[in-house]
Amino acid sequence: MANSNMHIETLYHQATSTFTHIVVDKQTRRSAIIDSVLDYDQFAGKVSTESADEVIAYLHNNNLINDWILETHVHADHITAAHYLQEQVGGKIAIGSNIKKVLEMWVPVFEIEHDTPLSGEQYDLLFEEGDSFAIGNLPVTVWHTPGHTPACATYLIEDAIFVGDTMFAPHLGTARCDFPGGSATELYHSIQRFYQLPDDTRVFLAHDYPEEGDEPLSMISIAQAKSTNAQLRPDTPLEEYVAKREARDATLAVPRLLLPSIQANLRNGQFGDVSKSGKQFVKIPVNVL
């Protein structure tokens, strides 16, 4: 949009190949943060805020007021910095309402019912399908786009959509669907919904995995996806996609940070209640997954 008041700043977290997008209404200087990252060393069990502090610095350096901290889903490959960012720069933490399905599946796996509400009350807002809100004067519409997880949500803002892990760069295709509650059939329909948008719609991705020396690709157009996506195009039959996606998923390893990420992300990037001696713990259930 030539006269748009929207600016999108994208930061890349190399350790987890994750994009954090900062959406800014230039007119009001209000902002939203989408898919933030908390640095976590799984071998040392140490957390740092270096990447989140880059987001904070950008907000401060540009005199922005943060209204929202948005999650596209509960990530399995990195820990969200949502809680830390809210403490530092404010904003409501929000996610799709089907997070309750994810909580019901995963909280019993870790046996963390005592500090992780199944109601989703740890989030400030749970978006229903079709909900709308604003970043300053920028109108936002929420789509439920399940398939990768039941709780995946996409945010439509003017000529841009923020799709989380549903869709990747064309040579990579689409998200995996083998996590609990995932569905290749649902993901097929979610992405076909994207393909109904105008061809010049900008698609902001959550991840990219470039070859050494290449720059990560954070944004594509709907036209690019429709014509070059390696796994799913508008004319791809449902049965063909599901068969290929499920065959591919059967070969994939468990994400390196899945166990710490899931349990922390169910609490907005927190590690649960502090013990009597002042410690927090990541649980590793054995022979469960």
Secondary structure, DSSP 8 states (H G I E B T S, - for coil): -TT--EEEEEEEETTTTEEEEEEEETTTTEEEEES--BEEETTTTEEE-HHHHHHHHHHHHTT-EEEEEE-SS--SSSB--HHHHHHHH--EEEEETTHHHHHHHHHHHHT-TTTS-TT-TTSSEEE-TT-EEEETTEEEEEEE--SSSTT-EEEEETTEEE-TTSB--TTT-B----STT--HHHHHHHHHHHTTS-TT-EEE-SB----TTS----EEEHHHHHHH-SS--TT--HHHHHHHHHHHHTT----TTHHHHHHHHTTTS------TTS-------TT--
